[in-house]
């Protein structure tokens, strides 16, 4: 039966186009309001396909309008995300990085203890360059530097990385490795902050304690429930009484939107911040703040607790963080969003789900080279 002759599908499309008719609990569970009665139907994804507990599907075994509504809602979200998606391609190192001209000549060789690097001179922009974009004047190769970064953010210590590189014939100090991480984290952050992720409409926030120079501090983090994208963060001296408005303001700036649902624990800081940032400033579509969460069911904050555990596992290896503005916070956020594949996302990264595709086998190199090229411009 085609769409024009399928009234259930047409009614499903009408439901999906209306606001607040469909409530998404997770990727496989939705609640759809009835058009005729004051009740809500559950639409759930199974191995056999979508099922609904409405009479049409339960007793007549038909693909009901509620299932059609959910399917159409998913397609609309995917279409919007695709239209606003960003692809970060590998940079083809065959043109001048300054003006992209092919009119260049060889102009000497730079020697260092790790090898020789060919230099070039562009006849159009009159600048000298080499095909080592983002890693100019670095003694180690891009592969060595990005391997060190990968090891660091997956849990290895600086001295452990130093020992690993020594086995590869690379002698560097642990301080040099830390300098690499600081340099490229700052470079990538400046570039990635300009890209808007296409996140979902349900956000979660929570706090986790960290030790900085032996003192107890708190990392406040806000993530998107659908894509697992870590949107914003801030480090505070205390948990009770902390003004969380900065966390929410940063999240709105990063995403250029606000959530339909905001889930937190019962901390008073979130309630005050949510009222001021998500409620009072917009009388049109106000955000629902869920703060009375449970251990089970859809009113839980388990996803954010898993993220807290992920960060705590990495922080333990460091035996505490040395500074409030430590590279660990920004660097791990980049690693979590753009590099780390998540089983809950079918081995995609949160950036993949948020419409930011990074090409290349080594995503670190792709990000660094694009960030460096953007900085030159």
N, C-alpha and C positions, 0 to 999 in steps of 0.2 A: 504494500500500500504506500503511495507517495505522500509527501508532506501535506499537499492540499486536501487530500481525502482522509487525513488522519486527525480527527478532532482532538484526541488526547494530546498529540504532539503540539498542536496549536495552543491548547490551553496551558501546556507545560511551558511553552515559550512566553506566554503572557505572565505566568507566575514568576518566571526568572527575571523578567524585565522590571518587576515591581520591587521596591526597596523593602527590606526586612521580612520578606516572605520565606527566604531560605537561610537557615543558620548552619554554618559549617563547623563541625566539632573537630574533625581531622580529615585526612585525605580520603578516608573510606566511610565516614559517617556524617550524615546530614539530617537536619530536621526541617520539614517543609510544612508550612501552615496550610490547613484545609481552606478551600475557597467557600465552602458552604456551612461548615460547623466550627465551633470554637474548640479546636483541638489541633494537634500537631502529629504528623506521620514521620516515622523513622525510615530513612532511605540509606541502605548499607551496601557496600561493595563486597562481594564474595568471589570465590573462585569460579562460580557458575555465572557471575554477572551481578547486576544490581537487583536488590530485593526491597520491597516496601511493605509495611504492615497495614496498608489501606485495604478495604474490601476488594477493590478492583484487582489488585495483584494477588492478595491472599487467597481469594475464593475463585476468581475467574482466570487467574494466571496470565493476566495481560500486562504489558508494559504500560504502566499507568502514567498519568500526567505529572505526578510527583517525581518519578524517575526521569521523565523527559525534561522536567524543569532543572533537575540537578545536572543532567548531561549538558544541557544548553548553557547553564551557568559556568560549568567547567570550561566549555569551549570559548565562552566570552572572555574569561580570565586569561586563557592561553593566548587568545587573539590579541588582547591588549598588551600582554607581556611580550609577545613576539614583535608587535609594532614598535615597542619602545626598547627592544633589546639592543645590546651593545656587543660587538665582537672585537676582541683585542687580538689582532693577527700577529704572527711572527714577522719580524722585520727582515726583508730580503736585503742582505748586505751587499748590494751590487750597484748602488748609486751613492752620491754624496749625501751624507746624513744632514747637511745644512740646507741644501737647495734641491736635492734629489736629481741632480744633473748626472749624466753619464760621461760628461766631458772632463775627464780627469786623467792624470798621469802618475806613474810611480815617482816618488821623491825621497829616496833613501830608506835606510833600515834602522830601526831603533833596537839596540841590543840591551838585554838584561840577563840576569843569571838563570831565568826560567825559559829563555829562548829569544828568538829574533822576531820582530814585528815590522811588517812592511808599512811604510808611510806613503800617503798619496797627497797630491795637490790638485784642487779643483780649479779649472780654468775659468769657470763662470763666477763663482763667489769668492775666489782667491783665498780660500781657507785650506789649511792642512788637516788631514784626518787619517784615521786608520779604521779598518773594519773590525772594531772592537767596541762598538757602541755600548756605552754604559759602564764599561770596564777599562776605560783609558787610564794609563799610568798605573794599573794594578799589576803587581808582580805575579800573582796567581791567575790561573785561567778562570773563565766564567764557570766552568763545570766544577772546579774545586771550590770556588766561593759559594755557589748555590748549594752544593752538597753539604757544606758546613752549615748553611742556614737551615737546610732541611733537617739535619741531625739535631741542631739546637732546639728547634721548635717541636720536634717529635720526642724530646725528653733527654737528650744527651747533654752532659756538662761541657763547658768550654775546654777543660783539660782533657776530657775524654775525646773531644773532636780533635784536639791537638795530637793526641796519640794515634788516632785513626789516620790523619793526614801524614804523620811521620811514616806510617807503613806504605803510603803512596809515594814516598820520596820527597815530600813537601815539608820543609822545616819552617814553621811559623809559631809565634808565641800565642798564648791564649788571649792576650790583650789585642793582638792583631785580628784575631777571629771576632772578638767583640766589636772592634772598630768596623769590620765589614758589616756586621749585623746592624749596627747603629746607622751607618751611612746609607745602606740600601733600604732599611725600613723607613727612614725619613724620606728618601726619594720616592718610594712606592706610595707612601701615604699621601704625599702632596699630589700625586697623579690620581690616585683612586678616589680621593675626596671629591673630585669633580664629576664622578660618575654616579648617577642616581639608580639605585637598585629597585627592581620592581617587586616589592615585598607584598605579603598578604595583608589582611585586615584584622588579624588577631596577634597582638604583641604580648610578650611576657617580660617581666622584670623581677630581679632578685638580687640579693647581695651575698657576697662570700668574703670571709675574713682572710687577710693576707698579712704577713709580717714584713715590715719595711724597717730595716736597721734594728730589728728586734722588737719594734713597737707594733701593736695591733692596729691595723687599718682595715677599711672595707672597700671592696671593689663592687660598685653598683653597675650591673650590666642589663641591657635591654635587647631582646632578640625577637625576631619574627617567628611565629609558630609554624607557618607553612613552609618557608624556605630554610629555616634554621639560621638565617642571616643575622650576625651579631651587629646590631645597628649602632648602638651608642654605649658609652661607658664613662665612668668617672670614679676617682679614688677619693674617699672621705676619711676624715679622722675618727668619726663616730658613726654609729648606726642610728640610734635614737636621736631624733631632732635634726637629722641632716636634711637640707633643702634639696629635694630631688628634682626641682624644676629644670635645672641645668641638663639633667639626663634626658628629660622629655623634649626640651627645646632642641637639643642636639639631634635627637631622633627625627623630629619634624624637619629639621634643616637637611639632614642626610637623605630622607625619603621623599621630601616635598609633599607629604601627606600626613594623615593621622589614622589611628586604628579605629575599627568599629567596636572591638572588644579589647580591653586592657586587663591582663591577669597578673596579680601580685599576691604576696602574703598580706598579713594584716598590719604591716608597718604603717604608722600614721603619716610618714613622709610621703608615701605614694599617693595616699588619699588626697592630701592637700595639693600636691603637684598636679594630679590628674584633674582635680576640680578647676584649677587655674589655667592649665594648658590645653586640656582636652574637652572641657565643659563650658566654662564661663566665656571663652573667647569665640565660641562657635555655637550659635543657637539653632543652626540648621540640622546637621546630623551629629548629635552628641555621642560621645564614646561611652559605652557601658563599662564600668570599672568593677571587675569581680575580685573581691579581696577576702572572701570567706571561703577559702579553698579546702579541699578534703584530700585524703590520701588516695582515694579511688574515684572513678567516674570522670565526667568531663570537667568538673570543677576542681582540677588539681594542677599543680605547677611542676609535675615530674620532669617535663622537657627542660625546664630551666635548671632544675636541680641536677640533671645529668650534665648540663653545660658547666655548672659550678664544680662538679667532680672532675670534669675534663681539665679545667684550669688549675684546680688544686693539685692534681697529679703532676702537672708540669712545674708548678711552683715549689713543690716539695724537693725536687731534684736540685733546685737552686739554694735550698736551705734558707729561704727568705730573700726578699728583694731589697736592693740597696738604696733605691731612690724612688720618690713619689712619681717622677716622670720617667721611670725605667723603660727601656726599649721593649721589655717583655710585654707590656700592655698593648702598645700599638702593633708590635711585630706578631704577637700571637693572634690578635684580631685579624690581621691580614692572612696569616696561615689558616686560621679557622674558616674564613670566608672564601678564600680564593684558591687554596692549595689542598686542604684536607678533604678527602672524599668521605662521605658519611653513609653508613649502611642504611640508615633510615630514609635516605634520599636516593636509594638504588645506586650507590657508589658515585653519585654526583657531588659536586661542591655546592654550598649554599649560593655562591655566585651563579653557577649554572642554572639553578632553580629561579634565581632572581633576575634572569635575563642578561647576564654578563658572561659571555663565552670567551674563554682564553685558549687560544690555539697553541699547539706545540707540545712536544713531549716533556720539555722542561719549562713549566709555567713560571718559575722564578725568573728565568732569562727573558721570557716574553714580556713579563711585567717590567723588569728593570730596563730593558731596551726601549720600550714604549714610554716609560716614565722619563728616561734620559732624553729621548727625542722630543718629548713634549716640553721639557725644561729648556732645551736649546731654542725652541720656537718662542 
